[in-house]
Amino acid sequence: MAAPADPRRLCRLVQDGRLCTLREELQAAGHAGCAGPAGDTLLHCAARHGRRDVLAYLVEAWDLDIEAANRDYKRPLHEAASMGHRNCVRYLLGRGAAVDCLKKADWTPLMMACTRRNLEVIRDLVEHGANPLLKNKDGWNSFHIASREGDPLILQYLLAVCPSAWRTESKIGRTPLHTAGVVQTCGMPPTACVSAEDSLGAQAIHRAAVTGQDEAIRFLVSELGVDVDARAGSTHLTALHFAAKEGHVSTVQTLLSLGADINSKDERNRSALHLACAGQHAACVQFLLSSGLQDSPDVTGILAQHLTRSPNVLQCFNHSTMAEGISRDSQ
């Protein structure tokens, strides 16, 4: 009776591309059907690590199922697409793999390919019939996902093969334009509504501020006429608040250079300084103070300084107070 194969050792051989040793051990075991801890087959492992020769051997010598799903319902094509291994993607497609198979959370191989900047893999999937308009459980299609990465060539390609992809909204009302400030680089149609709000009231400029996309902000404000002080729904947060919350100093600088009101307050009377202090972003706090923003209480009487826990942030306020004292003494 053949000794049982060790799944972990076999996966290591596949991962390392040691085909000769793998062939010997599988022949000794008499089968290649052992699954790993997550339910992965050896095909999953080969596809994940880009071992096209191993992949072909397992399929052709051992007749392993290219549609086998692991515990997350991922198939070998998901693995190859998500890691950008074009040779494995093309092999699986050539063997008839289902191009729009779904894994957990309803992600297709095309969606997973769009998490990486690999236009060739995306093109191969689309040319084999992948549907860019399919949505995952969050209501995102492939264009949403590609927008998050912001590769202009991929975005332009997806728009070329599916011009309506940009119109799709996620379950919280977020469009690809919210996902990233890509209107300039991907050729977003002029009919795209740059002031559209998601379910939280955030517009494209707010999302661009969160992710620190300075060039997108400049384009939205300077070229498309977006209000730099536009407020997000009932919170009345501005892009400046969002940028300060994330500690994006360069984005705060960009917004102020475009005319953003440094003294803008949200519905709780908080300034950008409150948000920067709450996030313990010392560099951002220092920049706001040096730009002339004065600390002031919110509706509950809390100053931004009261939210500070970091010694570095407290030091910013100490330096600001000293600078004000020196300025008064010199007058």
N, C-alpha and C positions, 0 to 999 in steps of 0.2 A: 504494500500500500504506500502510495507517495506521501511524503511528509507535507503537512499543510504549509502554504506559503505565508510569510509574514507580510501583511498589507503595508506596514510602514516601510519595510525594507524595499518592497517592490515600488512603492511611490517614490522613494529616494532614488532608485535606479532610473525610473522614468524622468524624474526631475533633473537628474544629472546627464540624461541622454545616453546612458550606458546600455545600448541596445543589445550587444552581444551577451552580456551577463544576464540581462533581463530575459532574453530568449532561452538561455540555458535553465534559469530557475523556473520559468513558466512551464517549460517542457518537463522538468523534473516533477513539478507539482501536478501537472496534467490539466490545469485550468487557469484562467486569467480573470475569474469573476469575483475576486475578493473586493469588498468595499471598505473604504476608510472610515474614520470616526464620524465624519459629516455626511456619510453616504456617497462619497465620491468614488467613482470607478477610476480605473487606470486611464481611461480616455479623458476624464475631467482633468487629471493631473498632467497628462501630455499636452492637452490643449492650453491649459493655464500657463505652462512653462515654454510653450512654443516649440515642442518637440514633434515636428511634422513627421519625421521618419518613424518615430515610435508610435505615433498616432496611426499611421498607415499600417504598420505591422500589426497592431492590436485589432484593427478593423478587419484586415484582410486575412490574417493568419488565425485569429481567434474569434472572428465574427462577433466582436463586441458591439452592442447596440449604441449607435450614435445618438439616439434619442433618450438614452438613460438619464433619469433625473436624480439629483441628490436630494437631501432633506430640505433644501431651499428651492427645490424644483428647477435648479439650474442645470442646463444641459451642456455638453462639451462646447457647443457653439457660443453659449453665453461666456464661457471662460475664455475662449480664444478671442472673441470680440472685445471683451472688457480689458484684456491685456494688450490688445493691438497686434496680435500675432496673425498677420495677413496670410502667411502660408498655411496655417492651420484652418483659418476661416475659409479660404478658397478650397481646401481639400474637403472639409465637411460639407460645404455647399455643393461641391461636385459630386459628393456621394448621396446627395438628396436630403440633407438635413433641413428640417422645417425652419424657415427663415424668421418667422414671427412667433416662435415658441415663447411661452411666458414663464418667468420664474416667480418666486414669491414677491408680492407687491406689484405684480403685473408688469415687470420690466422685460422688454424684448432685447435680443442681441443688439439691435440698432441703438436702442437707448443706452445700453452699456458701452457701446462703441463711442457714443457721443460724449462720454465722460472723459475721453482722451482725444488729443489732437492728432488724429490719424485719419486723414481724408480718404486714403486708399481703401481702408477697411470699410468705412461708411459707404463709399461708392460701390464696393463689391456687394454689400448687403442690399443696397437699394436696387442695384441692377439685377439681383436675384429675386426681387419682388418685395423686399421689406417695406412696410407701410409707415412713413414718417408721422402720420396722423393718429396712430394708435396712442392711447393714454394709459398711464400707470394708475395706481390706486389714488394718487394725489391729484390726478387730472393733468399731469405733465406729459407732453409729447416729446419726441426727439429734439424738436427745435427749442423747446424750453430748456432741455438739458444742455444742448450745445451752446445756448445763450449764456448759461452759467459759466462755461469755459471761455467764451468770447473769441474763438478763433474765426476771423472774418472769412477765410476761404471755405470753412465748413458751413458757416451760416449762409454764405452766398450760394453754395452748392445746394443746400437743403431748400432754399427759397426757389432756386431754379427748377428743381424737380417737383416741388410742391409749394406753389406760390401762396397758398392760403394758410400755410403752417403758422405764420406769425399771429393770426387772429385768435388762436385758441387760448381759452382761459383755464387756469387750474381751478381746483375746487374752492380755493379761497379768493378767486377772482383775479389771480395774478397772470399777467401776460408775459411773453418772452421779453418785452421791453422793460418790465419790472425786474425780471431776473437779472438783467445786466443792461448797462447803458450802451446798447449795440446799434442804435439807430444809425449812427454815422458810418460804422465800419462794415456793416453787413448789407447795406443798401435797403434798409427797411422802407417799405412804401410810404410816400408822403401822407397817405391817408391814415397811417398809424396814429392813434390818439395818445400823444405824449403826456396828457394830463389825466389819463384814465387812472382810477383808483382801485386798489385791491380791497379785500374785505376789511382790512385794517385801516383803510383810508390813505395808504401810502401811494405816492406817484413814482414815476420813473426816477425823478431827481432824488427822491428820498432813498430809493434802493441803491442808486449809484453812490450816494454819500455813505451808506452803510458799508459798501464794499470798496470805498476809496478810489472810485474811477473818475479821476480828475478830468481827463480829456472828454469823457462822456458828459460830465457836468458842464464843461465849457461849451460843448456843442449844443446841449439842450438849452442853455441860457442864451448864448450869443447868436446861435443860428436859428433855433426854433422858437425863441421868445418865451421860454418857460420862466415863470416867476421864481426867482432865486429864493424868495421867502415864502413860497407856497407852503401851506400848512396841511398836515396829515390828519384828516378826519377830525374826530372830537378831541383828540389829544392836543391839537394845535402845535405839534412838534414841527420844526422846520428842518431843512437839510443840515443846517448848522448844528442843531441839536443832535441829529443822528451821527454826524461825523465826529462830534465831540465825545459822544457816548462810546464810540469805537476807538477813540484816541488817534484818529487820522489827522495829524498836524498839517500835512500838505493839503488835504482836502479842505480843512478849515481855512487855510491860507487862500486856496482857490476860491472858495465861496465868498470870502471877504473881498477879494480882488474883483469879484463880479458884482459887488454891491450888497451883499447880504448884511442884514441888520444885526450887528454884534449884540445888541441889547434885546433881541426878540425873546419873548417868554411864551411858555406853553400854557395850557389851561390851568396848571397848578402854580403858575407864576415862576417857573424854574427857567433859568437862563442856561446857555450852553455850558457855563461853568459848573452848574450843579451836576450835569450829566458827566462831564469830564472828571469831576471829583469822585462821583459815585463809582466810576470805573477805575479810579486810582491811576489815571493817566497823567503823570507828572509833566511830561513834555507839552502836552496839550494844555494843561492848566497854566503852565508858565507862559505859553504863547498867548493865550486868551488874556491873562492879566497884563502882559507887556503890551498887548494891543489896545488896552484901555478899558476892558470889561471890569466893572466893579461888582464885588459880591453884594448880593441883596437877598432878603428873605423870601421864601416861597409862601404859599397861602397858609402854611402851618407855622411860619416864623423860623423855619430852618434855613440857615445860610449854607452855601455850597461848602464852606470850610468845615462845617459840622459833619459832613459826609466823609471827611478825609480820615483814612487809617494809616496811610503810608507816610513814613517820615520824609520821603522825597517830595511828596505833594505838600506836606505842611511847610517844608522849607521854601517852596515857591511863594506861599503867602507871607512868610517871614521876610523874604527878599523884597517882595512887593511893598510891604509896609515900610521897610527901611528906605527903599527908593523914594517912596512918597514923602517920608520925613526929610530926607536930604533935599528933595525938590522944594519943599516948603521953606526950609532953612535958607536956601539960596535966593529966595525971592525977597 
